[in-house]
Amino acid sequence: MADNWHGHIGVTDERTSHMRLLTKNHRIYGGGEHPHVGWAPDSKSVEFTSHKLGNPNVCIAYLPEAWNEPFMEVDMSESNSGK
């Protein structure tokens, strides 16, 4: 899991090393602190501080169930060829 100074929170799939964006924009640029993310005990959600509404609020973001399957890059070239 990673957060940055823009308030974006990503989760890395350890099976594939791909990063998935969980949520974003939880820090007002130039103000507030970065999200300070932590895992829930069951590993199905993360808790973090959000400054999105102007005050430091504790938030919970749940990981989608679809993320239980490994993230694989998809070749979209065939689906866009009109076949």
mmCIF file of the C-alpha atoms, coordinates in Angstrom:
data_MODEL
# 
_entry.id   MODEL 
# 
loop_
_atom_site.group_PDB 
_atom_site.id 
_atom_site.type_symbol 
_atom_site.label_atom_id 
_atom_site.label_alt_id 
_atom_site.label_comp_id 
_atom_site.label_asym_id 
_atom_site.label_entity_id 
_atom_site.label_seq_id 
_atom_site.pdbx_PDB_ins_code 
_atom_site.Cartn_x 
_atom_site.Cartn_y 
_atom_site.Cartn_z 
_atom_site.occupancy 
_atom_site.B_iso_or_equiv 
_atom_site.pdbx_formal_charge 
_atom_site.auth_seq_id 
_atom_site.auth_comp_id 
_atom_site.auth_asym_id 
_atom_site.auth_atom_id 
_atom_site.pdbx_PDB_model_num 
ATOM 1  C CA . MET A 1 1  ? 0.000   0.000   0.000   1.00 0.00 ? 1  MET A CA 1 
ATOM 2  C CA . ALA A 1 2  ? 1.228   3.485   -0.735  1.00 0.00 ? 2  ALA A CA 1 
ATOM 3  C CA . ASP A 1 3  ? 0.074   7.060   -0.356  1.00 0.00 ? 3  ASP A CA 1 
ATOM 4  C CA . ASN A 1 4  ? 1.475   10.308  -1.664  1.00 0.00 ? 4  ASN A CA 1 
ATOM 5  C CA . TRP A 1 5  ? 1.350   14.047  -0.997  1.00 0.00 ? 5  TRP A CA 1 
ATOM 6  C CA . HIS A 1 6  ? -1.597  14.455  -3.397  1.00 0.00 ? 6  HIS A CA 1 
ATOM 7  C CA . GLY A 1 7  ? -3.768  12.186  -1.253  1.00 0.00 ? 7  GLY A CA 1 
ATOM 8  C CA . HIS A 1 8  ? -3.796  9.239   -3.651  1.00 0.00 ? 8  HIS A CA 1 
ATOM 9  C CA . ILE A 1 9  ? -3.840  5.746   -2.144  1.00 0.00 ? 9  ILE A CA 1 
ATOM 10 C CA . GLY A 1 10 ? -2.748  2.689   -4.094  1.00 0.00 ? 10 GLY A CA 1 
ATOM 11 C CA . VAL A 1 11 ? -2.502  -0.993  -3.298  1.00 0.00 ? 11 VAL A CA 1 
ATOM 12 C CA . THR A 1 12 ? 0.150   -3.233  -4.845  1.00 0.00 ? 12 THR A CA 1 
ATOM 13 C CA . ASP A 1 13 ? -0.848  -6.755  -5.832  1.00 0.00 ? 13 ASP A CA 1 
ATOM 14 C CA . GLU A 1 14 ? 2.058   -8.762  -4.445  1.00 0.00 ? 14 GLU A CA 1 
ATOM 15 C CA . ARG A 1 15 ? 1.373   -11.580 -6.938  1.00 0.00 ? 15 ARG A CA 1 
ATOM 16 C CA . THR A 1 16 ? 1.971   -9.361  -9.982  1.00 0.00 ? 16 THR A CA 1 
ATOM 17 C CA . SER A 1 17 ? 3.641   -6.187  -8.580  1.00 0.00 ? 17 SER A CA 1 
ATOM 18 C CA . HIS A 1 18 ? 0.963   -4.044  -10.276 1.00 0.00 ? 18 HIS A CA 1 
ATOM 19 C CA . MET A 1 19 ? -0.321  -0.975  -8.434  1.00 0.00 ? 19 MET A CA 1 
ATOM 20 C CA . ARG A 1 20 ? -4.082  -0.372  -8.263  1.00 0.00 ? 20 ARG A CA 1 
ATOM 21 C CA . LEU A 1 21 ? -5.464  3.062   -7.405  1.00 0.00 ? 21 LEU A CA 1 
ATOM 22 C CA . LEU A 1 22 ? -7.926  2.687   -4.522  1.00 0.00 ? 22 LEU A CA 1 
ATOM 23 C CA . THR A 1 23 ? -8.896  6.336   -3.972  1.00 0.00 ? 23 THR A CA 1 
ATOM 24 C CA . LYS A 1 24 ? -7.507  9.782   -4.687  1.00 0.00 ? 24 LYS A CA 1 
ATOM 25 C CA . ASN A 1 25 ? -7.560  13.518  -3.905  1.00 0.00 ? 25 ASN A CA 1 
ATOM 26 C CA . HIS A 1 26 ? -7.678  13.284  -0.112  1.00 0.00 ? 26 HIS A CA 1 
ATOM 27 C CA . ARG A 1 27 ? -5.304  16.173  0.433   1.00 0.00 ? 27 ARG A CA 1 
ATOM 28 C CA . ILE A 1 28 ? -5.800  19.809  -0.427  1.00 0.00 ? 28 ILE A CA 1 
ATOM 29 C CA . TYR A 1 29 ? -2.721  20.764  -2.438  1.00 0.00 ? 29 TYR A CA 1 
ATOM 30 C CA . GLY A 1 30 ? -0.414  22.819  -0.254  1.00 0.00 ? 30 GLY A CA 1 
ATOM 31 C CA . GLY A 1 31 ? -2.365  22.049  2.920   1.00 0.00 ? 31 GLY A CA 1 
ATOM 32 C CA . GLY A 1 32 ? -3.010  19.183  5.257   1.00 0.00 ? 32 GLY A CA 1 
ATOM 33 C CA . GLU A 1 33 ? -0.934  16.072  5.616   1.00 0.00 ? 33 GLU A CA 1 
ATOM 34 C CA . HIS A 1 34 ? -0.698  13.006  3.444   1.00 0.00 ? 34 HIS A CA 1 
ATOM 35 C CA . PRO A 1 35 ? -3.300  10.283  4.200   1.00 0.00 ? 35 PRO A CA 1 
ATOM 36 C CA . HIS A 1 36 ? -1.393  8.162   6.798   1.00 0.00 ? 36 HIS A CA 1 
ATOM 37 C CA . VAL A 1 37 ? -2.853  4.873   5.588   1.00 0.00 ? 37 VAL A CA 1 
ATOM 38 C CA . GLY A 1 38 ? -3.239  1.715   7.676   1.00 0.00 ? 38 GLY A CA 1 
ATOM 39 C CA . TRP A 1 39 ? -4.685  -1.740  7.025   1.00 0.00 ? 39 TRP A CA 1 
ATOM 40 C CA . ALA A 1 40 ? -7.763  -3.033  8.838   1.00 0.00 ? 40 ALA A CA 1 
ATOM 41 C CA . PRO A 1 41 ? -7.132  -6.252  10.807  1.00 0.00 ? 41 PRO A CA 1 
ATOM 42 C CA . ASP A 1 42 ? -9.052  -8.323  8.220   1.00 0.00 ? 42 ASP A CA 1 
ATOM 43 C CA . SER A 1 43 ? -7.080  -6.823  5.267   1.00 0.00 ? 43 SER A CA 1 
ATOM 44 C CA . LYS A 1 44 ? -10.330 -6.007  3.438   1.00 0.00 ? 44 LYS A CA 1 
ATOM 45 C CA . SER A 1 45 ? -10.150 -2.243  3.934   1.00 0.00 ? 45 SER A CA 1 
ATOM 46 C CA . VAL A 1 46 ? -7.771  0.597   4.721   1.00 0.00 ? 46 VAL A CA 1 
ATOM 47 C CA . GLU A 1 47 ? -8.195  3.503   7.120   1.00 0.00 ? 47 GLU A CA 1 
ATOM 48 C CA . PHE A 1 48 ? -6.764  6.900   6.304   1.00 0.00 ? 48 PHE A CA 1 
ATOM 49 C CA . THR A 1 49 ? -7.011  10.592  7.056   1.00 0.00 ? 49 THR A CA 1 
ATOM 50 C CA . SER A 1 50 ? -8.764  12.663  4.394   1.00 0.00 ? 50 SER A CA 1 
ATOM 51 C CA . HIS A 1 51 ? -8.591  16.447  4.036   1.00 0.00 ? 51 HIS A CA 1 
ATOM 52 C CA . LYS A 1 52 ? -10.920 16.377  1.021   1.00 0.00 ? 52 LYS A CA 1 
ATOM 53 C CA . LEU A 1 53 ? -13.694 18.274  2.835   1.00 0.00 ? 53 LEU A CA 1 
ATOM 54 C CA . GLY A 1 54 ? -11.336 20.781  4.454   1.00 0.00 ? 54 GLY A CA 1 
ATOM 55 C CA . ASN A 1 55 ? -10.966 19.047  7.831   1.00 0.00 ? 55 ASN A CA 1 
ATOM 56 C CA . PRO A 1 56 ? -8.984  15.975  8.853   1.00 0.00 ? 56 PRO A CA 1 
ATOM 57 C CA . ASN A 1 57 ? -11.541 13.132  8.714   1.00 0.00 ? 57 ASN A CA 1 
ATOM 58 C CA . VAL A 1 58 ? -10.933 9.440   9.348   1.00 0.00 ? 58 VAL A CA 1 
ATOM 59 C CA . CYS A 1 59 ? -12.157 7.410   6.355   1.00 0.00 ? 59 CYS A CA 1 
ATOM 60 C CA . ILE A 1 60 ? -12.397 3.756   5.413   1.00 0.00 ? 60 ILE A CA 1 
ATOM 61 C CA . ALA A 1 61 ? -11.988 2.475   1.842   1.00 0.00 ? 61 ALA A CA 1 
ATOM 62 C CA . TYR A 1 62 ? -13.001 -1.114  1.138   1.00 0.00 ? 62 TYR A CA 1 
ATOM 63 C CA . LEU A 1 63 ? -11.049 -3.130  -1.407  1.00 0.00 ? 63 LEU A CA 1 
ATOM 64 C CA . PRO A 1 64 ? -13.303 -4.381  -4.240  1.00 0.00 ? 64 PRO A CA 1 
ATOM 65 C CA . GLU A 1 65 ? -13.904 -8.141  -4.193  1.00 0.00 ? 65 GLU A CA 1 
ATOM 66 C CA . ALA A 1 66 ? -12.693 -8.302  -7.808  1.00 0.00 ? 66 ALA A CA 1 
ATOM 67 C CA . TRP A 1 67 ? -9.228  -7.421  -6.485  1.00 0.00 ? 67 TRP A CA 1 
ATOM 68 C CA . ASN A 1 68 ? -9.008  -10.905 -4.974  1.00 0.00 ? 68 ASN A CA 1 
ATOM 69 C CA . GLU A 1 69 ? -8.047  -12.048 -8.479  1.00 0.00 ? 69 GLU A CA 1 
ATOM 70 C CA . PRO A 1 70 ? -4.586  -11.041 -9.762  1.00 0.00 ? 70 PRO A CA 1 
ATOM 71 C CA . PHE A 1 71 ? -4.507  -7.867  -11.834 1.00 0.00 ? 71 PHE A CA 1 
ATOM 72 C CA . MET A 1 72 ? -3.354  -8.590  -15.365 1.00 0.00 ? 72 MET A CA 1 
ATOM 73 C CA . GLU A 1 73 ? -2.740  -6.059  -18.094 1.00 0.00 ? 73 GLU A CA 1 
ATOM 74 C CA . VAL A 1 74 ? -5.209  -6.487  -20.940 1.00 0.00 ? 74 VAL A CA 1 
ATOM 75 C CA . ASP A 1 75 ? -4.298  -6.042  -24.595 1.00 0.00 ? 75 ASP A CA 1 
ATOM 76 C CA . MET A 1 76 ? -7.102  -3.830  -25.883 1.00 0.00 ? 76 MET A CA 1 
ATOM 77 C CA . SER A 1 77 ? -5.819  -3.749  -29.476 1.00 0.00 ? 77 SER A CA 1 
ATOM 78 C CA . GLU A 1 78 ? -7.972  -6.725  -30.562 1.00 0.00 ? 78 GLU A CA 1 
ATOM 79 C CA . SER A 1 79 ? -11.149 -5.385  -28.924 1.00 0.00 ? 79 SER A CA 1 
ATOM 80 C CA . ASN A 1 80 ? -10.675 -2.038  -30.703 1.00 0.00 ? 80 ASN A CA 1 
ATOM 81 C CA . SER A 1 81 ? -10.133 -3.549  -34.159 1.00 0.00 ? 81 SER A CA 1 
ATOM 82 C CA . GLY A 1 82 ? -13.874 -3.840  -34.911 1.00 0.00 ? 82 GLY A CA 1 
ATOM 83 C CA . LYS A 1 83 ? -13.908 -7.649  -35.005 1.00 0.00 ? 83 LYS A CA 1 
# 
